[in-house]
């Protein structure tokens, strides 16, 4: 089985060890971020009126050979003697090809082409001349990561105590009162493999279902994949978020933590084919890649939930593959519920989970503490596994909505996405209403702005077992608005009319709270006539057209404002015009 991954590097979003620290390696300045001599190409599946397959045509095409190109591997090929072919179920293969096209790894001699761009152009032209519709030709990208971690021999009780803060933060113990997981839930761990003989993992790891796309077995000589797996599900000296699951080692990174985007695509399609409930990708590399995007879309379309690490650069930009719209992007928080300094943030961030100083299983039957979004991501994967345990038919879209809607508020959406994951609330919501306890009623409802046609309201947040997903604003007994924040503006009102508003909270299980305190307001008259002339005073609210007297003169307001000492009409001509 051919493998062309040994020189390809995809960055594991690995870990800042709080014991010794981590140094991250990067390519030398000016070096390429792709594998020289390799391209990935996708072709539209043609209508074939002969017994020859596309693979056969490409392998036998003299024009490809004459142009210096060799078909090195086929993602969906049927010739197991030539390619690292996967035996895919017919429905999975058809779905994947429809979404991704026919994907090939192509090799060429760098001595034949001055640049990768010239190689791309030549390959596309050659394939076009062969009658194929080329969807894309791209480089096989690479990135580097170098981590150093100290393996600690810690007593079981120490390890368990050190896990306590992050599981309590995301309310795992409460979720365990509902479910601790199920062996029927399959978790695909796309990583460096898993130590299947680890005393806290061996009863959960299914190596028969596993596969390696970097050569060799699915064993873990790095430790990263084993650490990730132990956070998802483990037992004994440590505990994962799940205490029962089927962990499937899908090795897409070698023992140095290296792999390729092409290899990760293979792993994603493989995981979808074996009906993995959730894929965990604590890895990253390169920018946007159409093939990777389509692989994730294919898996999600087949019912597999995809979770990925947001990145460890501390930048306001989510890394790929977490940045793909079909992935659930996970950032990291510390034990004080603040964003870890290394955690990426910004648009596209879904939820946060503990990722600083995380105890878990490690290679060779050991345990250690590591940090990174690589460590926060498996917390969320484990929660999703618990959700699938109580609701095996939960769709990826519904699962993502529940995670986001039940997350615990933590700060701005830019820094924290929808908040810190709440395992208990998410499992309750996934279980379709096992919780019947209503959330607390909103309080401190006040009006903040009134016009002739609208009223703006704010209130204090409610709390509840299952997490608050919405607030309903009522005008008397009529529903006037539904919002997800603690403020709302009710519009289309009638001028000079009195209204009474209340607010009720809705939790993830569908329970409705009692009504908040009532607020009665009267809309403005809507008259365009200015207010009667009054004496100017500080601390008053003035709107355009208001007239005041000051120092024996009359002034007209030019800009809406609240007056302050020192802003007398005579002193602030930008606000007042003397008549």
N, C-alpha and C positions, 0 to 999 in steps of 0.2 A: 504494500500500500504506500503510494508516494506521499511524502510530506515535505512541504517546502516552507517550514516555519522556523527553522533553527536560527536564522539570522534576523527574524522579524521581532520587533519589540513593541508591545502594547503596554502602556503604563498601568500597573496596578495602582489604584488610588490608595496607596499604602501609607500610611501609618507613621505617626510620630510616636515613638516609644517614649513614654514619660520617664522611663528608667534611664536610658542612655542618650536619647535623642535620635534623630534621623537626618541623614543627608540625602538629598535628592539629586541624582545624576541627571544630566541633560546632554543632548548632542553637542559636539563641539561647534563653535560658531561657524556658520556657513555650511555645515553638513546637512544632508537631505533628511527630511522627515518621512521618507518612504524607502522601500526596498529597491535598490537599483537592480535593474534587470527583471523586474516583475510588474505586471499589469493585471488588473481585474476587469473583465469585460462582460457585459450582459447583452444578450441577443433576444429579440422577440422570437417566440417559438413559431417556426414556419409550418405551413401545411406541407406534409411530406407525402408524395405520391409514389414513393419507392420504399423498398425494405431497408434502405440505408438510414441510419440514425444521423442526427446532427453531429454527434461525437465522431462517427465514422468519417463523415465528410470533412470535418475539420482536421482529423488526424491524417487523412490521406491527401489533403490539399497541398499541392506542390508550391502554390503561390505563397502560402504561409511560410513554408520552409525556405523558399528562395528569398523572402523578405527578412529572414532571420528569426522567425517566431516559432515557438513550440507550445502546444497545449499541455500544460503541466498537470492540471487537475480540473475536474468538472464537479460542481456542487451537486448537480442532479443527474450525473452521468449514469449509464446503465452497464458500463463495462468494468466490472470489479477487478479484472485483471490489469487494467491500465490506470484506474483512478482510485482515489480514496473514497469510493462510492458509499453512500448511505443507503441502506435498505429502507426506503420510506413507504409508508402506507400510501395506497394509490390516491386517496382523497387529499392527503397532506401534500404529496408531490404535485398534484394538479393545482391545488390552492397556491402553493409556493411559487410554481412556475408562472401562474397567472399574475401574481403580484410582483415577482422578482425577475422574471425572464429566465433564460438559460445562462447560468453564471459560470465563467471559466477563469482559472488562473493561468496566465500566459507568461512565458519566460522569453527573454531575448538577450542578445549579447550587447553589453553597453559599448563595446568597441565599434559596433555597427551604426550607432546613433549618437549624435552630438549631445542630445538632450532627451529627457523623458517626454517632452512635448512632441518632439519630432517622431519618437517611437509611437506615441498615441495616434498621431495623425496617420502614420503609415499603416498601423494595425487597423484602424477604422476604415481606411481606403481599401485595404486588402479584403477585409470582410465584406465590405459593400460590393466589391467586384465579384465576390463569390455568391452574391444574391441575398445576403443576410441584412436584416434591419437592425442596426446597432443602437441599443438603448443608451449605453454609456461605456466609456473606457476611462478607467481611473487608476491611479497609483495604489499600490498596496502599502498603506501608511504604517509608520512605526513611531513609537515614543519610548522613552527610557524612564525607569524608576529604580532607585537603589535604596534599600532600607536596611537599617541595622537595628536589631532588637535583642535585648537580653532575655533569655529564657530563665524563668524563675521556678525554683522548686518551692511551692507554697503548700501549706497544709490545706486540706479540704475545707475546714471551717473558715480559714482566711479567705480563700477564693470565694466561698459562698457569701460571706459578709461583704466582700468588695463588689460583688454583683448586685447587692441589695439596692443601692441608690438608683441605678439605672432602670431596674425592673419596677421599683416603686414609682419612679417618675412617670413611666408610661403605663402604670396601673396593670401590670401583668398579673400580680397575685389575685386581683379581683376578677380578671378574665379567666384565671384557672378555676374559679368557682363554677364557671360555665363549661369550659373544656380545656384540656391540656394538650389537645391535638389528636391526630388520628394517623395510623399507619397507611391509610388509604390516600392521604394527602402527599403528593410527590413534589419535592422541592429540587429543582435543577440548580446546582451550584456550579456556575461557569467560572472556573478559577484555576488554581495550581494543583487541583486534586484534593483528596481527603485521606487522612490517616484512618483507614477502615479498621485498624486493630486498636485504636485508642479506647481505653476502658470506659470513657464517657460517650463514645460514639458507635462502637462496633455493632450494637444491636439495631442501629437506625440506618446504617449505610448499606445501600444495595449496589454492590460493584457490578453485578450482572446487568443491571440497567444502565450502568455508566459507560462512558466512552472517552477516549483520548484523541485529540486532534493535533497533538504535538509529538506523537510517537510514544511508544512504551505503554505503561499501565496507567491507571488513574491514581496511583499512590502519590503522596505529597512529600516531596523533598524540600519544599520551600517553607511551609508552615502557614502561609497566608490563607489558603483555602480551608485548612483545618480550623483555624481561628474563626473564620467566617461561619463555617458549618456549625461549630459549637454554640455560637450565639443564636443561630436559627433554631437548633434542636439538639439537646444533649441531656444527660442524666447523671446521677451519682455525685461525684465531687463538685461538679458544677451543674448548672441548669441552663438550658436554652430557653428562649421565649416559648418554644414548644417543647414538651417532654415526650411527645410521641409523634413521629413523622417518618417518611421514607426520604432519606437524603441521597441524592443521585450525583455522584462525582462526574462532572463533564469537564474534562481537563482541556482548556484552551490556552493555558499559560504553562510554560515549562518550569523546571525547578529553579530557574533564574528569574522567574516572573516575567517571561517574555512570550509573546504570541503575535498573531496578525489579525487584522480586521477580517480577512477572508476566513481564517480559522474560527473566529468568534461567530461569524455568520453561520458556519457549519454547525457550531455548538447550539446556536439558537434554534435552527431548523430541527436539529436532532432532539432537543428538549421538547419542542412542540409535537414532534412525531411520537414520542413516548408518553404524551399526554401529561406533561408536567403541569401542576397547578400554578406554580410560581417559579420564575427564573430570577436568581440573584446574580447581579453583575457588579461586584466590587472592583471594577477595573475601568480603564478609560484609554483613549488614544485618538489623536488626530482631530480634525474638525468634522464638519458634516460630510457624510458619505451616503450616497443614494442607496447602495446595496445594503448597508447596515440598517438604514431606515426601513427599507422594504422587508428585511428579515424580521425586524421587530414587529412591524405591522402584520406580517404573516402569522407570527406566533400569537399575537393578541387576537387576531381574527379567528384563530383556531381555539381560543379560550384560555390561553396561558397568560398570566399576569407577569409583566416584566418590571423589575425594580433595579435601579442603578444608582451609583454613588455620584453625588453632585460635584466632587472634585476637591482637591486639597491645596489649591493655590491661594486661598483667601481673597479671591477676586469676585467682582460683581458679574459673573458670567458662569453659567452652568456648563460643566464639561459634557462631552459626548462619551458614552451613549445616553446618559441621563437627560440630555437636552432634547432628545427626540420626543415628539409630542405623544407617542404611544407608550413611553416609559414613565414610571413613577420616580421622580427625582428626589433624593433624600440628602439632606444636610445634617450637620453634627452640632450638638449642644454639649456643654459641660455639666458638671454636677450642680452648678448654680443656675441652670436653665438658660444660660446665655450662649449665643453662637460661638462655637469654637473658632479661635483666630484663624485656623487653617481652612475652615469650611467655606467653599464657594457659596454665593448667594445671588439673588437677582431674579429677573423674570423667568418663569418656568420651574421655579422651586416649588415642590409640592408640600412636603412635610419635613420635620426635623425629628431626630432621635439621638439618644446618647451615643457619643463617638469618641469621647476623651477618656483615656485610661480605662479601657474595657478588658476585663478578665475573660478568658475563654480557653478552649482547648488549643493545643499546638502539636506540631509534628513530634514523632517518636514518643507518643504517650505523655507528653508534657503539657504544661499550662504556662501562659504568659499574659502580660498586659500590653496592649497596643492601642494606638489612637489613629483616627482618620475617618473620613466618610466611608471608607471600606468597612469600618466597624459599626457605624450607625445604620447602614443599609440593611444588614441582616436582621436588625431589630424589627424593621418594618416588614421584611420578608416573613419573619416569624409570626407577626401579627396577622398578615394576610393568610398564612397557613392556618392559624386558629379560625379565621373567618371562613375559610373553605371547609374547615372541619364541621362547623355548624350549618353551613350552607354550600354543599358541593356544586350547586348550579349557579353560584354567584358569578356574574359576568365580570370581565376585567373592568369595564366602564363603571359598573355599579360599585365594585370594590374600591376603585379610585375615588369615586364620589363620597363613599362612606368614610374613607380615610381622611379626606380633606374636610368634610363637614363635621366630623367628630373630633378633630384635632383640638388640643388645648391651646388657648391663646397664649402667645409668647412675646409678641412684639410686632413690628411692622412686617407687612407681607413681603417687602423687598428683602429683609434680613432673615425671616423665619417662614416664608411661604404661608401655609394655612395654620401653622403652629406645630406643637409637639404631639406626636402620635399618641392616641389614647386607646390602648388595647381593649380595655373593658367596654368602653362606649362603642368601639368599632365592632366587637364581637356581638354585643347586644343588637346593634343595628343590623348586622349581617344575619342574625338569627330571627329577624322579622318580628320583633316586639316581645321578646321574653320579659323585658322590663316593663312594668305597668306603673311605676312611680312617676308622678308628674314632676317636672322641674319647678324650681322656686319661681315665684312671680317677679317680673321686673319691678323695679321701684325707682323713685326719684324722677318720675316722668315730668318733664317741663316743656313749655314751648319756648323756642329760641328766636323765632322770626315769624311775623305775621304780615301778610299782604291782603289785598282785597280778594285774591283767589287761591291763596295757599297758606299752609301752616307748617312750620318746621318743628320737629319734636326730637328730644333726646331722652335717654333713660339709662339706668344702671343694668349691667348684664345679669342674666339669670344663671343658675347652676343646676346641674342634674346628673344623674347616674350615667345617662347615655349620651351626654354632650348636647349642646344646643345647636340646632341646625337652622333655625329661622325664628323671626319675630313677626307676629301678625298685629297690625295696627287697626283698631276698630273705631269707626265714627258711630257712636251709639251702639247699635247691635249689628251694624253693617261692616263687613271687611273692607277697609279702605286701602291697605297696602300690605305687602309681605316683603320683608327685607332680611338680610343675614347679618347686618351690623346693628349697633345700638343707636341708630338715628334714622329718621325718615322725614320726607317732605310730602304732605298730602296736598294734591293739586285739584284743580277744577271745582273749587268751592265758590260759593256765592258771596258777593260783597255785603258787608254790614249784617252778617248772619252769625248766630251763636252755635257753636259745635262743642260736643264733649267727646274726648278721645281717651281710649285705654289701649294697653298693649298686653299681649299674651305671648309666652315663649313656647316653642315646639322643639322637642328633643329628637334624637336620632331614632328612637323607637316609636315615634309618632305621638307621644304623650303631650298634652297641652296643659300649660300652667293656668293658675287662677289669674284674674285680671290685675293689672297694675293699679296704682292710684289713678284717679280720673283727673283730667285737665280740661277745663272749660274755657274756651277762647271765643272772641268775636272778631271776625275778619274786618279789615279796614273798609271804609265807606266806598272807596274807589273814586272819590271826587278828585278832579284835576285841579280844584281851587287850592291855593296855598293856605296854610294854617293861619289862624288869626295872629296878628302881631303881638309878641310878648317880649319881655325884657330878657336880654342875653344873660345866661348863667352857666358856670362850668358844671360838667357832669351831666349835661342834657344831651339827648339824641335829637339831631336836626337832619331833615331831609331836604332835597332840592326844592326850592320855592318857598321854604319857611321864611318868615320875616320876623326880625327882632329889633329892639331898640337898644342902643348903647351909646352913652356919652352924648345924649341929645340928638343922635342921628338914627335913621332907619336903614337896616341892612337886609339884603336878600341872600339866602343860602345858595351857594354854587355847587357844593359837593356834600353828599351824605356823610355825616361824621358824628362822633361823640365829643363834645367840647371839653377842653381842659384849661386850667389856669395858664395864662400866657397866650392863649389862642383867641383873645378878644378880637371882635370883628375889625377893629381899627388896625390890629397888628398882623392879621392874616388875610391879605387880599385874595389869596388863592381859594379861600373858603367863603368869603363874604363880599358882596358888591353893595357899596353905599348907594342908596336911591336918592 
